Amino acid sequence: VATILHMALLRWGGPADVPAGNRAFAYHRHLAPMCVALLVMQVIEISVLHLLVAHWSRTAALVLLAVSVPMLLGLIALIKSFRYRPVLVGPDCVRVRAGLLIDRLIPFDGIAGFEPQVTSDMVRAPTTLNAALLAWPNLVLRLDPPLPRASAFRRRPPADRIALRLDDVDAFQRLLAWRLGGDTG
């Protein structure tokens, strides 16, 4: 909760979170505009709903406001976190991040290769972790061994692929191929 509030209310401008020795790869240029459109629609919907509910019950409107403001702050924090938390290539691993939602370390010896040609079967497979979120992926990392996934509501199979949407996918592929020791396409 503190991270969300800090990101939504206090973090304006400034550099992305990139530790020393890591190379950052942004993904927010395709994802953030769609999320901003959702935010605008949410603000419009909340405004209209509150006006209608306040006409009949002031108490119900206040309760809706108490629920709506944290949701707005959470969406603002999520949109901002896409820029502040890029995908990282470090000296010994790839850190796959998707804002506040995904943050996984993948050691280089756990990456079997990557697929620059992304198919819908790859993305929709239950064993694919889709870190591209709302955007269509432009790269899929193949994992060996598969990455275990925990879910509070349902059992999920381990991920043997991670789908990414990167703004500079060519530079990412070149660096990853070099780190892995050759062409892994």
Residue frames relative to the residue before (quaternion, step in Angstrom):
aa qw qx qy qz dx dy dz
V 1.0000 0.0000 0.0000 0.0000 0.00 0.00 0.00
A 0.6541 0.5111 -0.3180 0.4581 3.59 0.93 -0.84
T 0.6328 0.5272 -0.3305 0.4609 3.60 1.02 -0.76
I 0.6579 0.5078 -0.3092 0.4623 3.57 0.95 -0.87
L 0.6696 0.4868 -0.3033 0.4719 3.59 0.89 -0.89
H 0.6442 0.5156 -0.3250 0.4621 3.59 0.94 -0.84
M 0.6747 0.4914 -0.2961 0.4644 3.57 0.89 -0.95
A 0.7122 0.4748 -0.2682 0.4420 3.61 0.85 -0.94
L 0.8127 0.3274 -0.1408 0.4610 3.58 0.83 -0.95
L 0.8107 0.3322 -0.1382 0.4618 3.58 0.92 -0.85
R 0.6960 0.4740 -0.2866 0.4569 3.61 1.05 -0.56
W 0.1756 0.7614 -0.5982 0.1779 3.57 -0.24 1.29
G 0.8110 0.0963 -0.1107 0.5664 3.57 -0.60 1.12
G 0.5564 0.6239 -0.4428 0.3242 3.52 -1.26 -0.29
P 0.6274 -0.5760 0.3820 0.3586 3.54 -1.27 0.32
A 0.5789 -0.5532 0.4690 0.3726 3.54 -1.32 0.30
D 0.5439 -0.6048 0.4708 0.3415 3.56 -1.27 0.40
V 0.2068 0.7661 -0.5694 0.2147 3.55 -0.06 1.35
P 0.2975 -0.7705 0.5359 0.1749 3.61 -0.35 1.21
A 0.6359 -0.5293 0.4006 0.3936 3.55 -1.20 0.53
G 0.7864 0.3054 -0.2488 0.4758 3.56 -1.05 0.83
N 0.6500 0.4801 -0.3159 0.4971 3.59 1.28 0.09
R 0.2700 -0.7206 0.6125 0.1807 3.55 -1.24 0.53
A 0.2908 -0.7860 0.5289 0.1337 3.58 -0.77 1.07
F 0.0884 -0.7620 0.6401 0.0425 3.53 -1.18 0.75
A 0.3162 -0.7855 0.5114 0.1466 3.53 -0.49 1.27
Y 0.0962 -0.7779 0.6179 0.0622 3.53 -1.26 0.49
H 0.5019 0.7160 -0.3878 0.2916 3.60 1.26 -0.09
R 0.5608 0.6430 -0.3997 0.3351 3.64 1.08 -0.45
H 0.7108 0.3966 -0.2603 0.5194 3.62 1.12 -0.51
L 0.7128 0.4900 -0.2457 0.4375 3.55 1.06 -0.77
A 0.6615 0.5520 -0.3180 0.3957 3.59 0.86 -0.92
P 0.6504 0.5163 -0.3630 0.4227 3.69 0.81 -0.72
M 0.6450 0.5070 -0.3297 0.4671 3.59 1.01 -0.72
C 0.6670 0.4918 -0.2995 0.4727 3.57 1.00 -0.79
V 0.6151 0.5239 -0.3490 0.4748 3.60 1.06 -0.64
A 0.6195 0.5243 -0.3430 0.4730 3.60 1.02 -0.71
L 0.6400 0.5063 -0.3194 0.4818 3.59 1.01 -0.77
L 0.6330 0.5316 -0.3245 0.4598 3.58 1.02 -0.80
V 0.6525 0.5055 -0.3145 0.4689 3.59 0.92 -0.87
M 0.6603 0.4929 -0.3110 0.4736 3.58 0.94 -0.84
Q 0.6331 0.5263 -0.3307 0.4613 3.59 1.04 -0.74
V 0.6441 0.5111 -0.3240 0.4679 3.61 0.95 -0.80
I 0.6504 0.5042 -0.3175 0.4711 3.61 0.94 -0.85
E 0.6736 0.5009 -0.2948 0.4566 3.57 0.87 -0.95
I 0.6587 0.5032 -0.3099 0.4657 3.58 0.92 -0.87
S 0.6520 0.5239 -0.3203 0.4448 3.58 0.93 -0.85
V 0.6808 0.4753 -0.2891 0.4765 3.58 0.84 -0.96
L 0.6637 0.5114 -0.3091 0.4499 3.58 0.87 -0.92
H 0.6676 0.5005 -0.3082 0.4570 3.58 0.91 -0.87
L 0.6359 0.5219 -0.3344 0.4598 3.58 0.99 -0.76
L 0.6757 0.4861 -0.2972 0.4678 3.58 0.94 -0.86
V 0.6856 0.4752 -0.2917 0.4681 3.59 0.85 -0.92
A 0.6380 0.5329 -0.3342 0.4442 3.62 0.98 -0.77
H 0.5696 0.5906 -0.3778 0.4290 3.58 1.17 -0.50
W 0.7621 0.3517 -0.1920 0.5086 3.61 1.04 -0.74
S 0.8219 -0.0223 0.0504 0.5669 3.61 0.94 -0.78
R 0.3657 -0.7410 0.5275 0.1974 3.54 -0.61 1.17
T 0.6341 0.5406 -0.3276 0.4453 3.59 1.02 -0.79
A 0.6639 0.4916 -0.3082 0.4718 3.59 0.91 -0.89
A 0.6322 0.5261 -0.3343 0.4603 3.60 1.04 -0.74
L 0.6518 0.5026 -0.3160 0.4720 3.61 1.01 -0.75
V 0.6274 0.5180 -0.3358 0.4747 3.58 1.04 -0.73
L 0.6491 0.5050 -0.3117 0.4759 3.60 0.96 -0.84
L 0.6319 0.5262 -0.3295 0.4639 3.57 1.02 -0.76
A 0.6543 0.5184 -0.3068 0.4571 3.58 1.00 -0.84
V 0.6713 0.4559 -0.2918 0.5064 3.59 1.16 -0.52
S 0.6903 0.5259 -0.2774 0.4123 3.59 0.95 -0.90
V 0.6418 0.5457 -0.3411 0.4172 3.61 0.91 -0.82
P 0.6729 0.4625 -0.3304 0.4734 3.67 0.82 -0.76
M 0.6233 0.5288 -0.3505 0.4572 3.60 1.06 -0.65
L 0.6421 0.5082 -0.3201 0.4765 3.60 0.99 -0.78
L 0.6608 0.4998 -0.3091 0.4670 3.58 0.91 -0.89
G 0.6392 0.5278 -0.3240 0.4559 3.59 1.02 -0.76
L 0.6718 0.4816 -0.3038 0.4738 3.58 0.95 -0.81
I 0.6196 0.5245 -0.3390 0.4755 3.60 1.05 -0.72
A 0.6552 0.5054 -0.3088 0.4689 3.59 0.94 -0.89
L 0.6452 0.5221 -0.3230 0.4548 3.59 0.97 -0.82
I 0.6616 0.5030 -0.3101 0.4617 3.59 0.89 -0.91
K 0.6807 0.4760 -0.2943 0.4727 3.59 0.91 -0.85
S 0.6390 0.5494 -0.3353 0.4211 3.60 1.03 -0.73
F 0.5452 0.6059 -0.4149 0.4044 3.62 1.13 -0.40
R 0.7001 0.4418 -0.2741 0.4895 3.61 1.00 -0.75
Y 0.7166 0.4756 -0.2570 0.4407 3.57 0.96 -0.87
R 0.7677 0.2920 -0.1672 0.5453 3.61 1.17 -0.42
P 0.0201 -0.8310 0.5555 -0.0202 3.60 0.31 1.23
V 0.5869 -0.4993 0.4795 0.4199 3.53 -1.37 0.10
L 0.1709 -0.8093 0.5588 0.0595 3.59 -0.91 0.93
V 0.1495 -0.7126 0.6728 0.1311 3.52 -1.23 0.63
G 0.1133 -0.8175 0.5646 0.0128 3.54 -0.54 1.24
P 0.7451 -0.4055 0.2758 0.4521 3.55 -1.25 -0.18
D 0.8263 0.1751 -0.0806 0.5291 3.61 1.09 -0.56
C 0.8050 0.1766 -0.1011 0.5573 3.60 1.23 0.04
V 0.3619 -0.6402 0.6148 0.2850 3.51 -1.44 0.10
R 0.1807 -0.7638 0.6112 0.1012 3.55 -0.89 0.94
V 0.1785 -0.7955 0.5760 0.0587 3.53 -0.33 1.32
R 0.0592 0.7945 -0.5993 0.0780 3.54 -0.69 1.14
A 0.0441 -0.7431 0.6668 0.0337 3.51 -1.25 0.64
G 0.7766 -0.3159 0.1513 0.5236 3.52 0.28 1.32
L 0.7842 -0.2576 0.2367 0.5124 3.53 -0.92 -0.98
L 0.5997 0.6363 -0.3290 0.3568 3.59 1.27 -0.27
I 0.8097 0.1055 -0.0197 0.5770 3.60 0.89 -0.90
D 0.1441 0.7501 -0.6371 0.1037 3.54 -1.03 0.88
R 0.1891 0.7914 -0.5482 0.1934 3.57 -0.09 1.33
L 0.3048 -0.7254 0.5922 0.1738 3.54 -1.07 0.87
I 0.0726 -0.7816 0.6195 0.0052 3.57 -0.84 1.04
P 0.2947 -0.7613 0.5435 0.1955 3.62 -0.38 1.13
F 0.6235 -0.5709 0.3812 0.3743 3.56 -1.12 0.68
D 0.6680 0.4922 -0.3240 0.4545 3.61 1.00 -0.68
G 0.6355 0.5019 -0.3332 0.4828 3.62 1.29 -0.05
I 0.6200 0.5086 -0.3439 0.4885 3.58 1.31 0.00
A 0.2605 -0.7921 0.5382 0.1222 3.56 -0.55 1.22
G 0.7476 -0.2803 0.2029 0.5668 3.59 1.20 -0.45
F 0.3114 -0.7365 0.5564 0.2258 3.54 -1.26 -0.29
E 0.2980 -0.7434 0.5814 0.1434 3.51 -1.26 0.61
P 0.2276 -0.7860 0.5563 0.1442 3.63 -0.49 1.09
Q 0.6627 0.4325 -0.2957 0.5351 3.60 1.25 -0.37
V 0.1046 -0.8303 0.5473 0.0100 3.56 -0.25 1.30
T 0.1472 -0.7856 0.5970 0.0691 3.57 -0.84 1.02
S 0.6201 -0.5526 0.3985 0.3889 3.56 -1.21 0.43
D 0.6018 0.5575 -0.3659 0.4394 3.62 1.07 -0.59
M 0.6249 0.5318 -0.3322 0.4652 3.58 1.04 -0.78
V 0.7118 0.4788 -0.2660 0.4397 3.56 0.77 -1.08
R 0.7481 0.4245 -0.2229 0.4588 3.58 0.91 -0.88
A 0.4538 0.6894 -0.4570 0.3317 3.60 1.22 -0.13
P 0.5243 -0.6585 0.4346 0.3202 3.62 -0.95 0.79
T 0.6738 0.4797 -0.2970 0.4772 3.59 1.22 -0.33
T 0.5782 0.5558 -0.3848 0.4568 3.61 1.26 0.29
L 0.2560 -0.7202 0.6263 0.1532 3.54 -0.95 0.96
N 0.1841 -0.8097 0.5514 0.0800 3.58 -0.40 1.22
A 0.0814 -0.8154 0.5731 -0.0044 3.57 -0.20 1.32
A 0.5102 0.6362 -0.4255 0.3923 3.60 1.26 0.11
L 0.2719 -0.8066 0.4738 0.2257 3.56 1.34 -0.34
L 0.8539 -0.0795 0.0719 0.5093 3.64 -0.51 -1.11
A 0.6565 0.4995 -0.3068 0.4746 3.61 1.19 -0.42
W 0.5143 -0.6160 0.4863 0.3458 3.58 -1.22 0.46
P 0.4791 -0.6955 0.4513 0.2882 3.63 -0.78 0.98
N 0.2015 -0.7682 0.5928 0.1337 3.53 -1.21 0.58
L 0.7652 0.1710 -0.1397 0.6047 3.60 1.29 0.23
V 0.1029 -0.7700 0.6269 0.0593 3.55 -1.09 0.76
L 0.2607 -0.7401 0.6020 0.1481 3.56 -0.87 1.01
R 0.2588 -0.7349 0.6057 0.1612 3.58 -0.97 0.90
L 0.1888 -0.8081 0.5540 0.0668 3.57 -0.79 1.04
D 0.1121 0.7555 -0.6424 0.0633 3.54 -1.14 0.73
P 0.4627 -0.2763 -0.8011 0.2603 1.65 -0.93 2.32
P 0.6477 -0.5180 0.3805 0.4092 3.59 -1.26 0.36
L 0.4643 -0.6822 0.5095 0.2436 3.53 -1.22 0.67
P 0.3784 -0.7274 0.5121 0.2558 3.62 -0.63 1.02
R 0.1368 -0.7799 0.6074 0.0644 3.58 -1.11 0.75
A 0.2031 -0.7607 0.6058 0.1144 3.53 -1.01 0.85
S 0.0161 -0.7775 0.6286 -0.0088 3.53 -1.06 0.78
A 0.4567 -0.7070 0.4728 0.2609 3.55 -0.89 0.94
F 0.7775 0.3928 -0.1839 0.4554 3.59 1.04 -0.70
R 0.8153 0.0326 -0.0143 0.5779 3.60 1.08 -0.53
R 0.5316 -0.6063 0.4861 0.3370 3.51 -1.26 0.49
R 0.0989 -0.7975 0.5949 0.0191 3.55 -0.83 1.04
P 0.4649 -0.6680 0.4936 0.3065 3.58 -0.98 0.78
P 0.6117 -0.5440 0.4087 0.4035 3.58 -1.16 0.48
A 0.4535 -0.6903 0.4991 0.2623 3.57 -1.12 0.72
D 0.1403 -0.7864 0.5966 0.0778 3.55 -0.80 1.02
R 0.7464 0.2123 -0.1736 0.6063 3.58 1.38 0.08
I 0.1321 -0.7416 0.6481 0.1121 3.53 -1.28 0.50
A 0.2319 -0.7729 0.5804 0.1098 3.56 -0.74 1.12
L 0.0714 -0.8059 0.5877 -0.0127 3.57 -0.86 1.04
R 0.1454 -0.7238 0.6598 0.1403 3.55 -1.29 0.45
L 0.0002 -0.8216 0.5671 -0.0583 3.57 -0.25 1.28
D 0.5248 -0.6445 0.4590 0.3139 3.56 -1.10 0.71
D 0.7808 0.1670 -0.0926 0.5948 3.60 1.05 -0.74
V 0.0686 -0.8589 0.5074 0.0105 3.54 0.54 1.22
D 0.6181 0.5608 -0.3601 0.4169 3.62 1.02 -0.66
A 0.6632 0.4851 -0.3060 0.4809 3.60 0.93 -0.86
F 0.6203 0.5359 -0.3362 0.4637 3.60 1.04 -0.74
Q 0.6657 0.5033 -0.3029 0.4603 3.60 0.90 -0.92
R 0.6546 0.5090 -0.3203 0.4581 3.60 0.92 -0.86
L 0.6805 0.4791 -0.2943 0.4699 3.59 0.88 -0.93
L 0.6655 0.4983 -0.3119 0.4600 3.59 0.91 -0.86
A 0.6366 0.5137 -0.3317 0.4699 3.61 0.96 -0.79
W 0.6488 0.5027 -0.3175 0.4749 3.59 1.00 -0.80
R 0.6720 0.4964 -0.2993 0.4609 3.61 0.92 -0.89
L 0.7067 0.4448 -0.2659 0.4817 3.57 1.05 -0.74
G 0.5447 -0.6734 0.3642 0.3422 3.57 1.28 -0.11
G 0.8261 -0.0378 -0.0172 0.5620 3.59 0.99 0.71
D 0.6931 -0.4378 0.3623 0.4436 3.50 -1.36 -0.18
T 0.0466 -0.8274 0.5595 -0.0150 3.57 -0.60 1.15
G 0.3584 0.7550 -0.4773 0.2715 3.56 1.23 0.41
